[in-house]
Amino acid sequence: MANHWDQYWQQGFLTSFCGDYLGNYQDEFRRFWIDAFRNESISAMLDVATGNLSIPLLAVEKLPSNADIYATDLAHISKDLIAKKNKIAKDKLARINLRTGESAEELEYPSNSFDLVTSMFGFEYANKQKAIQSIAQVMKKGGKFIAIAHYENSLIIKKNKHSMSCLKEILYKQKFFNHFINLSKVMGDVRGKEDLYSLKFNKKAEKIRKKINDSLHYLESKYGEVFLETGIFDFVQYFFGRGITGTVKNRAAIINSKLKELEIHLLRLKDLIGAAFTEKELEQIDSIAVQHNMKVTKKAPFYKGQDLVAIELELVKLISD
C-alpha cells in the first residue's frame, strides 16, 4: 500500500483531500482537533498514519511548548518537502518527531509513552484490531485515543465509490487511452506544418477522434463533476495542443503518464473504501477495546454541515502495561 501513498504525499498535500483544501484543514475538522488539543495536561502525543503531518501541525499551534509531539506513517514522509511545498516555517516542523516506514500495527515506542494518540483518516487502513492493540500498548493509563475515521455510510465513501466507478469505466470499459494510442500510431511522427495539415484529411485519424469525442460526452454526462475531477479534459487539451507534434514515442509517454496517474488514483480509492468502518466493525470495537485494557467513551457520526462524513472514536486506557 505504501508505494502509491508515497507518490501522493510527495506532491506536498497536507491532507488526503487534495481537491478540497489549500493547505491544512480549515473547517469542522480543524475545530475538532483544536478542541482536542486544549487539554494542558498533555505532555506527549502521537499521531499515527500521519501523512504529511496535518494533525501534528495543528497540535503545534495549540499544545504547550514543552509538550512532545510525535508522528508516524508507513509511507515515506519528508519534512523538508512539506516545508517547501506549503511554506511552513521549519521551526514548527522541528517540534514534530517524525518516524516513517512504521505501521500503526507495529508502533515502536516504549509502553506508557503517550497521554494522547490521534488519527485522522489513517489508522483504519491498517488491521484495525492490531492497530488498536499497538496503540493501547504505547498509551499511558488514563490516556486517550481520538480518531476520525472513514465510515461506510459517509458522504466521502459514497462519493469515492462513484469516483471509482468513473475511473474503472475510463480505464477498462471505455478503454479511453487505447483510442489515443491508436490515434498516435495513425498520425505517425508529426514534425511540422505539412504533417499537421495532412492530418486534416486522414480519415482513420478522424474516425478515432470521433470515438474520443463520443467517449468524452458519455463520461461527462454520466459522471458529471466526478469525471471533471479526473483531469481528462486537461489531458485532452494538452494532447491536441502542445502534445500533438513530435514522435509517436513522445506521445506514448504523455499517454502513459496520465494512464499511470489514474491507475494509482484508483488504487488509493480502493484502499480508502476498503478501510472504511462497517457497521459490524463498529459493533466489535467495544469488545476489541476491552481486550486491550481500553474503554470506548465515544462512537459517534461526524458531520460537516448536514453531511455525514466520518465516524468519531474516543477510547480511554484503563490500566498501565
C-alpha positions in Angstrom: 0.0 0.0 0.0 2.7 2.5 0.9 4.1 3.0 -2.6 1.1 4.7 -4.1 0.6 6.7 -1.0 4.3 7.7 -1.1 3.6 9.2 -4.5 0.6 11.1 -3.2 2.3 12.6 -0.2 5.3 13.5 -2.3 3.1 16.0 -4.1 3.1 18.0 -0.9 -0.6 18.0 0.1 -1.1 18.3 3.8 -4.4 16.4 3.8 -5.7 13.4 1.9 -8.3 15.7 0.3 -6.1 17.5 -2.3 -9.1 19.0 -4.1 -10.8 20.4 -1.0 -8.1 22.2 1.0 -5.3 24.6 0.0 -3.1 23.8 2.9 -4.4 22.4 6.2 -7.9 21.7 7.4 -10.0 24.9 7.9 -13.4 23.7 8.8 -15.2 21.4 11.3 -12.2 19.1 11.1 -9.9 21.9 12.3 -12.2 23.0 15.1 -12.5 19.4 16.3 -8.7 18.9 16.6 -8.1 22.3 18.1 -10.6 21.5 20.8 -8.9 18.1 21.4 -5.6 19.9 21.9 -6.9 22.3 24.6 -6.0 19.9 27.4 -3.0 21.4 29.1 -2.1 18.1 30.8 -0.9 16.6 27.5 2.8 16.1 27.9 3.3 13.7 24.9 1.1 12.9 21.9 1.5 10.6 18.9 -0.3 10.9 15.6 -0.5 7.6 13.7 -0.8 7.2 9.9 0.0 10.9 9.9 0.5 11.6 6.2 2.0 15.0 5.7 1.6 16.0 9.3 -1.7 17.9 9.1 -2.8 16.9 12.7 0.7 17.4 14.4 0.9 20.8 12.8 -2.5 21.7 14.4 -1.1 20.4 17.7 1.9 22.7 17.3 -0.5 25.6 17.2 -2.3 24.6 20.4 -0.2 22.4 22.7 2.1 23.9 25.3 5.7 24.4 24.0 7.0 21.8 26.4 4.7 19.0 25.0 6.4 16.4 22.9 4.7 15.8 19.6 5.4 12.5 17.7 4.1 11.3 14.4 4.5 8.1 12.4 3.5 6.7 9.0 4.1 3.7 6.8 4.7 5.9 3.8 7.9 7.9 3.4 7.2 11.4 4.6 9.6 14.3 4.2 9.5 17.3 6.5 11.8 19.2 4.1 9.3 18.6 1.2 6.3 19.7 3.5 8.1 22.9 4.4 9.0 23.7 0.8 5.6 22.9 -0.7 3.5 24.6 1.9 5.8 27.4 3.1 5.7 26.2 6.6 8.4 27.5 9.0 11.0 24.8 9.8 10.8 25.7 13.5 7.2 24.4 13.5 8.2 21.2 11.9 11.2 20.9 14.2 8.8 20.3 17.1 7.4 17.2 15.4 9.4 14.0 15.9 8.6 12.0 12.8 9.2 8.3 12.0 8.4 6.8 8.6 8.1 3.3 7.4 6.2 2.4 10.6 2.8 0.8 10.5 0.1 1.6 13.1 0.0 -2.2 13.8 3.6 -2.2 15.0 4.4 1.1 16.8 8.0 1.0 18.1 7.6 3.2 21.1 8.0 2.2 24.8 4.9 1.2 26.7 3.0 4.0 28.6 4.6 6.8 26.5 1.6 9.0 25.4 -1.2 10.9 27.0 -2.9 11.2 23.7 -2.8 9.2 20.4 -4.6 10.6 17.4 -5.5 9.6 13.9 -7.2 11.4 11.1 -8.4 9.1 8.3 -5.4 6.9 9.0 -5.3 4.0 11.4 -8.3 2.3 9.8 -6.1 1.5 6.7 -4.2 -1.0 8.9 -5.7 -4.1 10.5 -8.0 -2.3 13.0 -7.7 -4.8 15.8 -3.9 -5.0 15.6 -3.7 -1.2 15.4 -5.8 -0.7 18.5 -3.6 -3.3 20.3 -0.5 -1.4 19.3 -1.9 2.0 20.2 -3.1 0.7 23.6 0.4 -0.5 24.4 2.0 2.9 24.0 -0.6 4.9 25.9 -0.4 5.9 29.5 -3.1 5.0 32.0 -5.9 7.5 31.5 -4.6 8.4 28.1 -7.0 8.9 25.2 -7.0 7.6 21.6 -9.0 10.0 19.5 -9.7 9.3 15.8 -11.8 10.5 12.9 -12.2 7.5 10.6 -13.8 6.6 7.3 -17.3 5.2 7.6 -19.1 3.1 5.0 -22.2 5.2 5.1 -20.5 8.6 4.8 -20.7 11.0 2.0 -17.0 10.7 1.5 -17.3 7.0 0.8 -20.3 7.3 -1.4 -18.6 10.0 -3.5 -15.4 8.0 -3.8 -17.3 4.9 -4.8 -18.8 7.0 -7.6 -15.3 8.2 -8.5 -14.0 4.6 -8.5 -16.8 3.6 -10.9 -15.8 6.5 -13.2 -12.2 5.6 -13.2 -12.9 1.9 -13.9 -15.1 3.0 -16.9 -12.4 5.2 -18.2 -9.6 2.6 -17.8 -11.4 -0.6 -18.6 -14.9 -0.3 -20.1 -14.4 2.7 -22.4 -10.7 1.8 -22.9 -10.3 5.6 -23.3 -6.5 5.6 -23.6 -6.5 2.9 -26.3 -8.1 5.5 -28.6 -5.2 7.9 -28.0 -2.6 5.1 -28.5 -4.3 4.1 -31.8 -4.6 7.7 -32.9 -1.0 8.4 -32.2 0.1 5.4 -34.3 -2.1 6.5 -37.2 -0.7 10.1 -37.0 2.9 8.9 -37.1 5.7 11.4 -36.3 4.4 14.9 -36.7 7.4 17.3 -37.3 6.0 20.4 -38.9 3.1 22.3 -40.5 2.9 19.9 -43.5 2.4 16.9 -41.3 -0.3 18.8 -39.2 -2.1 19.9 -42.4 -2.2 16.3 -43.8 -3.9 15.1 -40.6 -7.0 17.1 -41.5 -7.5 14.6 -44.4 -6.6 11.5 -42.5 -9.9 9.5 -42.4 -8.6 6.9 -39.9 -7.5 9.7 -37.5 -10.8 11.5 -37.9 -12.7 8.3 -37.1 -10.7 7.8 -33.9 -11.1 11.4 -32.9 -14.9 10.9 -33.2 -14.7 7.9 -30.8 -12.7 10.1 -28.3 -15.4 12.9 -28.5 -18.2 10.4 -28.1 -16.5 8.9 -25.1 -15.9 12.3 -23.5 -19.5 13.3 -23.9 -20.7 10.0 -22.5 -18.4 10.1 -19.4 -19.2 13.7 -18.7 -23.0 13.2 -18.9 -22.9 10.1 -16.7 -20.4 11.2 -14.0 -20.5 15.0 -14.1 -18.2 16.7 -11.6 -16.5 13.4 -10.7 -15.4 13.0 -14.3 -14.2 16.6 -14.4 -12.0 15.9 -11.3 -10.1 13.2 -13.2 -8.3 15.9 -15.2 -9.1 14.1 -18.5 -10.2 17.3 -20.2 -6.8 18.9 -19.3 -5.1 15.9 -20.7 -7.1 16.0 -24.0 -6.4 19.7 -24.4 -2.7 19.2 -23.9 -2.6 16.2 -26.2 -4.2 18.0 -29.1 -2.2 21.2 -28.3 1.4 21.0 -27.4 1.5 17.2 -27.3 0.4 16.6 -30.9 3.7 17.4 -32.5 6.7 15.2 -32.1 7.2 11.4 -32.4 4.9 8.5 -31.7 7.2 7.6 -28.8 6.9 11.0 -27.2 3.2 11.0 -27.4 3.1 7.5 -25.9 5.0 8.9 -22.9 2.3 11.6 -22.4 -0.5 9.0 -22.7 1.2 6.5 -20.3 1.9 9.2 -17.8 -1.8 10.1 -17.5 -2.8 6.5 -17.6 -0.5 5.7 -14.7 -1.7 8.6 -12.7 -5.3 7.4 -12.9 -4.3 3.8 -12.2 -2.6 4.9 -9.0 -5.5 7.1 -8.0 -7.8 4.0 -8.4 -5.5 2.0 -6.1 -5.8 4.8 -3.4 -9.6 4.8 -3.8 -9.8 1.1 -3.3 -7.7 1.4 -0.2 -9.9 4.2 1.1 -13.2 2.4 0.5 -11.8 -0.9 1.9 -10.6 0.9 5.0 -13.9 2.4 6.0 -15.5 1.1 9.2 -18.5 -1.1 8.5 -21.4 -1.3 11.0 -20.2 -4.8 12.0 -16.7 -3.4 12.8 -18.2 -0.6 14.8 -20.2 -3.1 16.9 -17.0 -5.0 17.5 -14.9 -2.0 18.6 -16.1 -2.2 22.2 -15.0 -5.8 22.7 -11.7 -5.1 21.0 -11.1 -2.2 23.3 -11.8 -4.3 26.4 -9.3 -7.0 25.2 -6.6 -4.3 25.4 -7.5 -2.6 28.7 -9.4 0.2 27.0 -12.9 1.6 27.0 -14.8 3.2 24.2 -16.1 6.5 25.6 -17.3 7.9 22.3 -18.5 6.4 19.0 -20.5 8.9 17.0 -21.1 10.1 13.5 -19.2 13.2 12.4 -20.9 15.8 10.4 -19.8 18.7 8.2 -22.9 20.9 8.0 -25.7 18.4 7.2 -23.4 15.8 5.7 -22.3 12.7 7.5 -18.6 12.4 6.5 -16.9 10.2 9.1 -17.1 8.3 12.4 -15.6 9.8 15.6 -14.0 7.4 18.1 -12.6 8.0 21.6 -11.0 5.2 23.6 -9.5 5.6 27.1 -6.7 3.4 28.5 -7.8 1.9 31.8 -4.7 0.1 33.1 -1.0 0.7 32.5 1.0 -2.0 30.7 
